[in-house]
Amino acid sequence: MPDRIDRLGATVFTVPSPDALPDLIARIARLWAELHEADRALALEVARKLPGMEIRRT
């Protein structure tokens, strides 16, 4: 199956404080679970592409 996502990237607008990290991690885990339930193949494609993700800071 061909990739549905060309490339992954993110722009960081704010850096969370250490106290905010548990909530951020919980939100990421919930979103990941939702993606996995909605489209497992897409979730696996995203996981495969994460190491090459481009991160930019504003």
Phi and psi restraints in degrees (range 20) as a CNS / XPLOR table:
assign (resid 1 and name C) (resid 2 and name N)
       (resid 2 and name CA) (resid 2 and name C) 1.0 -70.5 20.0 2
assign (resid 2 and name N) (resid 2 and name CA)
       (resid 2 and name C) (resid 3 and name N) 1.0 156.1 20.0 2
assign (resid 2 and name C) (resid 3 and name N)
       (resid 3 and name CA) (resid 3 and name C) 1.0 -64.6 20.0 2
assign (resid 3 and name N) (resid 3 and name CA)
       (resid 3 and name C) (resid 4 and name N) 1.0 139.1 20.0 2
assign (resid 3 and name C) (resid 4 and name N)
       (resid 4 and name CA) (resid 4 and name C) 1.0 -94.9 20.0 2
assign (resid 4 and name N) (resid 4 and name CA)
       (resid 4 and name C) (resid 5 and name N) 1.0 -16.6 20.0 2
assign (resid 4 and name C) (resid 5 and name N)
       (resid 5 and name CA) (resid 5 and name C) 1.0 -113.7 20.0 2
assign (resid 5 and name N) (resid 5 and name CA)
       (resid 5 and name C) (resid 6 and name N) 1.0 121.5 20.0 2
assign (resid 5 and name C) (resid 6 and name N)
       (resid 6 and name CA) (resid 6 and name C) 1.0 -65.2 20.0 2
assign (resid 6 and name N) (resid 6 and name CA)
       (resid 6 and name C) (resid 7 and name N) 1.0 -59.4 20.0 2
assign (resid 6 and name C) (resid 7 and name N)
       (resid 7 and name CA) (resid 7 and name C) 1.0 -152.2 20.0 2
assign (resid 7 and name N) (resid 7 and name CA)
       (resid 7 and name C) (resid 8 and name N) 1.0 159.6 20.0 2
assign (resid 7 and name C) (resid 8 and name N)
       (resid 8 and name CA) (resid 8 and name C) 1.0 -108.8 20.0 2
assign (resid 8 and name N) (resid 8 and name CA)
       (resid 8 and name C) (resid 9 and name N) 1.0 144.9 20.0 2
assign (resid 8 and name C) (resid 9 and name N)
       (resid 9 and name CA) (resid 9 and name C) 1.0 -158.6 20.0 2
assign (resid 9 and name N) (resid 9 and name CA)
       (resid 9 and name C) (resid 10 and name N) 1.0 159.6 20.0 2
assign (resid 9 and name C) (resid 10 and name N)
       (resid 10 and name CA) (resid 10 and name C) 1.0 -147.6 20.0 2
assign (resid 10 and name N) (resid 10 and name CA)
       (resid 10 and name C) (resid 11 and name N) 1.0 148.8 20.0 2
assign (resid 10 and name C) (resid 11 and name N)
       (resid 11 and name CA) (resid 11 and name C) 1.0 -115.8 20.0 2
assign (resid 11 and name N) (resid 11 and name CA)
       (resid 11 and name C) (resid 12 and name N) 1.0 126.9 20.0 2
assign (resid 11 and name C) (resid 12 and name N)
       (resid 12 and name CA) (resid 12 and name C) 1.0 -92.1 20.0 2
assign (resid 12 and name N) (resid 12 and name CA)
       (resid 12 and name C) (resid 13 and name N) 1.0 117.8 20.0 2
assign (resid 12 and name C) (resid 13 and name N)
       (resid 13 and name CA) (resid 13 and name C) 1.0 -94.2 20.0 2
assign (resid 13 and name N) (resid 13 and name CA)
       (resid 13 and name C) (resid 14 and name N) 1.0 -38.3 20.0 2
assign (resid 13 and name C) (resid 14 and name N)
       (resid 14 and name CA) (resid 14 and name C) 1.0 -137.1 20.0 2
assign (resid 14 and name N) (resid 14 and name CA)
       (resid 14 and name C) (resid 15 and name N) 1.0 148.4 20.0 2
assign (resid 14 and name C) (resid 15 and name N)
       (resid 15 and name CA) (resid 15 and name C) 1.0 -101.8 20.0 2
assign (resid 15 and name N) (resid 15 and name CA)
       (resid 15 and name C) (resid 16 and name N) 1.0 122.1 20.0 2
assign (resid 15 and name C) (resid 16 and name N)
       (resid 16 and name CA) (resid 16 and name C) 1.0 -68.9 20.0 2
assign (resid 16 and name N) (resid 16 and name CA)
       (resid 16 and name C) (resid 17 and name N) 1.0 151.7 20.0 2
assign (resid 16 and name C) (resid 17 and name N)
       (resid 17 and name CA) (resid 17 and name C) 1.0 -72.4 20.0 2
assign (resid 17 and name N) (resid 17 and name CA)
       (resid 17 and name C) (resid 18 and name N) 1.0 159.0 20.0 2
assign (resid 17 and name C) (resid 18 and name N)
       (resid 18 and name CA) (resid 18 and name C) 1.0 -55.8 20.0 2
assign (resid 18 and name N) (resid 18 and name CA)
       (resid 18 and name C) (resid 19 and name N) 1.0 -33.5 20.0 2
assign (resid 18 and name C) (resid 19 and name N)
       (resid 19 and name CA) (resid 19 and name C) 1.0 -67.1 20.0 2
assign (resid 19 and name N) (resid 19 and name CA)
       (resid 19 and name C) (resid 20 and name N) 1.0 -25.4 20.0 2
assign (resid 19 and name C) (resid 20 and name N)
       (resid 20 and name CA) (resid 20 and name C) 1.0 -86.4 20.0 2
assign (resid 20 and name N) (resid 20 and name CA)
       (resid 20 and name C) (resid 21 and name N) 1.0 -9.9 20.0 2
assign (resid 20 and name C) (resid 21 and name N)
       (resid 21 and name CA) (resid 21 and name C) 1.0 -61.9 20.0 2
assign (resid 21 and name N) (resid 21 and name CA)
       (resid 21 and name C) (resid 22 and name N) 1.0 -42.6 20.0 2
assign (resid 21 and name C) (resid 22 and name N)
       (resid 22 and name CA) (resid 22 and name C) 1.0 -57.6 20.0 2
assign (resid 22 and name N) (resid 22 and name CA)
       (resid 22 and name C) (resid 23 and name N) 1.0 -41.6 20.0 2
assign (resid 22 and name C) (resid 23 and name N)
       (resid 23 and name CA) (resid 23 and name C) 1.0 -66.2 20.0 2
assign (resid 23 and name N) (resid 23 and name CA)
       (resid 23 and name C) (resid 24 and name N) 1.0 -41.5 20.0 2
assign (resid 23 and name C) (resid 24 and name N)
       (resid 24 and name CA) (resid 24 and name C) 1.0 -62.4 20.0 2
assign (resid 24 and name N) (resid 24 and name CA)
       (resid 24 and name C) (resid 25 and name N) 1.0 -44.4 20.0 2
assign (resid 24 and name C) (resid 25 and name N)
       (resid 25 and name CA) (resid 25 and name C) 1.0 -63.1 20.0 2
assign (resid 25 and name N) (resid 25 and name CA)
       (resid 25 and name C) (resid 26 and name N) 1.0 -40.7 20.0 2
assign (resid 25 and name C) (resid 26 and name N)
       (resid 26 and name CA) (resid 26 and name C) 1.0 -63.6 20.0 2
assign (resid 26 and name N) (resid 26 and name CA)
       (resid 26 and name C) (resid 27 and name N) 1.0 -41.1 20.0 2
assign (resid 26 and name C) (resid 27 and name N)
       (resid 27 and name CA) (resid 27 and name C) 1.0 -64.9 20.0 2
assign (resid 27 and name N) (resid 27 and name CA)
       (resid 27 and name C) (resid 28 and name N) 1.0 -41.9 20.0 2
assign (resid 27 and name C) (resid 28 and name N)
       (resid 28 and name CA) (resid 28 and name C) 1.0 -63.1 20.0 2
assign (resid 28 and name N) (resid 28 and name CA)
       (resid 28 and name C) (resid 29 and name N) 1.0 -43.8 20.0 2
assign (resid 28 and name C) (resid 29 and name N)
       (resid 29 and name CA) (resid 29 and name C) 1.0 -62.6 20.0 2
assign (resid 29 and name N) (resid 29 and name CA)
       (resid 29 and name C) (resid 30 and name N) 1.0 -40.9 20.0 2
assign (resid 29 and name C) (resid 30 and name N)
       (resid 30 and name CA) (resid 30 and name C) 1.0 -64.2 20.0 2
assign (resid 30 and name N) (resid 30 and name CA)
       (resid 30 and name C) (resid 31 and name N) 1.0 -44.6 20.0 2
assign (resid 30 and name C) (resid 31 and name N)
       (resid 31 and name CA) (resid 31 and name C) 1.0 -63.9 20.0 2
assign (resid 31 and name N) (resid 31 and name CA)
       (resid 31 and name C) (resid 32 and name N) 1.0 -39.2 20.0 2
assign (resid 31 and name C) (resid 32 and name N)
       (resid 32 and name CA) (resid 32 and name C) 1.0 -64.0 20.0 2
assign (resid 32 and name N) (resid 32 and name CA)
       (resid 32 and name C) (resid 33 and name N) 1.0 -41.7 20.0 2
assign (resid 32 and name C) (resid 33 and name N)
       (resid 33 and name CA) (resid 33 and name C) 1.0 -63.2 20.0 2
assign (resid 33 and name N) (resid 33 and name CA)
       (resid 33 and name C) (resid 34 and name N) 1.0 -41.2 20.0 2
assign (resid 33 and name C) (resid 34 and name N)
       (resid 34 and name CA) (resid 34 and name C) 1.0 -63.4 20.0 2
assign (resid 34 and name N) (resid 34 and name CA)
       (resid 34 and name C) (resid 35 and name N) 1.0 -43.0 20.0 2
assign (resid 34 and name C) (resid 35 and name N)
       (resid 35 and name CA) (resid 35 and name C) 1.0 -62.8 20.0 2
assign (resid 35 and name N) (resid 35 and name CA)
       (resid 35 and name C) (resid 36 and name N) 1.0 -44.6 20.0 2
assign (resid 35 and name C) (resid 36 and name N)
       (resid 36 and name CA) (resid 36 and name C) 1.0 -61.8 20.0 2
assign (resid 36 and name N) (resid 36 and name CA)
       (resid 36 and name C) (resid 37 and name N) 1.0 -40.4 20.0 2
assign (resid 36 and name C) (resid 37 and name N)
       (resid 37 and name CA) (resid 37 and name C) 1.0 -70.5 20.0 2
assign (resid 37 and name N) (resid 37 and name CA)
       (resid 37 and name C) (resid 38 and name N) 1.0 -36.6 20.0 2
assign (resid 37 and name C) (resid 38 and name N)
       (resid 38 and name CA) (resid 38 and name C) 1.0 -75.7 20.0 2
assign (resid 38 and name N) (resid 38 and name CA)
       (resid 38 and name C) (resid 39 and name N) 1.0 -39.3 20.0 2
assign (resid 38 and name C) (resid 39 and name N)
       (resid 39 and name CA) (resid 39 and name C) 1.0 -157.5 20.0 2
assign (resid 39 and name N) (resid 39 and name CA)
       (resid 39 and name C) (resid 40 and name N) 1.0 89.1 20.0 2
assign (resid 39 and name C) (resid 40 and name N)
       (resid 40 and name CA) (resid 40 and name C) 1.0 -60.4 20.0 2
assign (resid 40 and name N) (resid 40 and name CA)
       (resid 40 and name C) (resid 41 and name N) 1.0 -40.5 20.0 2
assign (resid 40 and name C) (resid 41 and name N)
       (resid 41 and name CA) (resid 41 and name C) 1.0 -62.7 20.0 2
assign (resid 41 and name N) (resid 41 and name CA)
       (resid 41 and name C) (resid 42 and name N) 1.0 -40.3 20.0 2
assign (resid 41 and name C) (resid 42 and name N)
       (resid 42 and name CA) (resid 42 and name C) 1.0 -67.1 20.0 2
assign (resid 42 and name N) (resid 42 and name CA)
       (resid 42 and name C) (resid 43 and name N) 1.0 -40.2 20.0 2
assign (resid 42 and name C) (resid 43 and name N)
       (resid 43 and name CA) (resid 43 and name C) 1.0 -60.5 20.0 2
assign (resid 43 and name N) (resid 43 and name CA)
       (resid 43 and name C) (resid 44 and name N) 1.0 -41.7 20.0 2
assign (resid 43 and name C) (resid 44 and name N)
       (resid 44 and name CA) (resid 44 and name C) 1.0 -67.4 20.0 2
assign (resid 44 and name N) (resid 44 and name CA)
       (resid 44 and name C) (resid 45 and name N) 1.0 -35.8 20.0 2
assign (resid 44 and name C) (resid 45 and name N)
       (resid 45 and name CA) (resid 45 and name C) 1.0 -64.7 20.0 2
assign (resid 45 and name N) (resid 45 and name CA)
       (resid 45 and name C) (resid 46 and name N) 1.0 -43.4 20.0 2
assign (resid 45 and name C) (resid 46 and name N)
       (resid 46 and name CA) (resid 46 and name C) 1.0 -61.4 20.0 2
assign (resid 46 and name N) (resid 46 and name CA)
       (resid 46 and name C) (resid 47 and name N) 1.0 -44.9 20.0 2
assign (resid 46 and name C) (resid 47 and name N)
       (resid 47 and name CA) (resid 47 and name C) 1.0 -59.9 20.0 2
assign (resid 47 and name N) (resid 47 and name CA)
       (resid 47 and name C) (resid 48 and name N) 1.0 -38.6 20.0 2
assign (resid 47 and name C) (resid 48 and name N)
       (resid 48 and name CA) (resid 48 and name C) 1.0 -66.9 20.0 2
assign (resid 48 and name N) (resid 48 and name CA)
       (resid 48 and name C) (resid 49 and name N) 1.0 -31.8 20.0 2
assign (resid 48 and name C) (resid 49 and name N)
       (resid 49 and name CA) (resid 49 and name C) 1.0 -90.0 20.0 2
assign (resid 49 and name N) (resid 49 and name CA)
       (resid 49 and name C) (resid 50 and name N) 1.0 -12.2 20.0 2
assign (resid 49 and name C) (resid 50 and name N)
       (resid 50 and name CA) (resid 50 and name C) 1.0 -56.6 20.0 2
assign (resid 50 and name N) (resid 50 and name CA)
       (resid 50 and name C) (resid 51 and name N) 1.0 -41.2 20.0 2
assign (resid 50 and name C) (resid 51 and name N)
       (resid 51 and name CA) (resid 51 and name C) 1.0 -59.5 20.0 2
assign (resid 51 and name N) (resid 51 and name CA)
       (resid 51 and name C) (resid 52 and name N) 1.0 -26.4 20.0 2
assign (resid 51 and name C) (resid 52 and name N)
       (resid 52 and name CA) (resid 52 and name C) 1.0 -97.7 20.0 2
assign (resid 52 and name N) (resid 52 and name CA)
       (resid 52 and name C) (resid 53 and name N) 1.0 12.0 20.0 2
assign (resid 52 and name C) (resid 53 and name N)
       (resid 53 and name CA) (resid 53 and name C) 1.0 -64.8 20.0 2
assign (resid 53 and name N) (resid 53 and name CA)
       (resid 53 and name C) (resid 54 and name N) 1.0 140.1 20.0 2
assign (resid 53 and name C) (resid 54 and name N)
       (resid 54 and name CA) (resid 54 and name C) 1.0 -95.5 20.0 2
assign (resid 54 and name N) (resid 54 and name CA)
       (resid 54 and name C) (resid 55 and name N) 1.0 125.7 20.0 2
assign (resid 54 and name C) (resid 55 and name N)
       (resid 55 and name CA) (resid 55 and name C) 1.0 -116.2 20.0 2
assign (resid 55 and name N) (resid 55 and name CA)
       (resid 55 and name C) (resid 56 and name N) 1.0 127.6 20.0 2
assign (resid 55 and name C) (resid 56 and name N)
       (resid 56 and name CA) (resid 56 and name C) 1.0 -118.4 20.0 2
assign (resid 56 and name N) (resid 56 and name CA)
       (resid 56 and name C) (resid 57 and name N) 1.0 147.2 20.0 2
assign (resid 56 and name C) (resid 57 and name N)
       (resid 57 and name CA) (resid 57 and name C) 1.0 -115.7 20.0 2
assign (resid 57 and name N) (resid 57 and name CA)
       (resid 57 and name C) (resid 58 and name N) 1.0 133.0 20.0 2
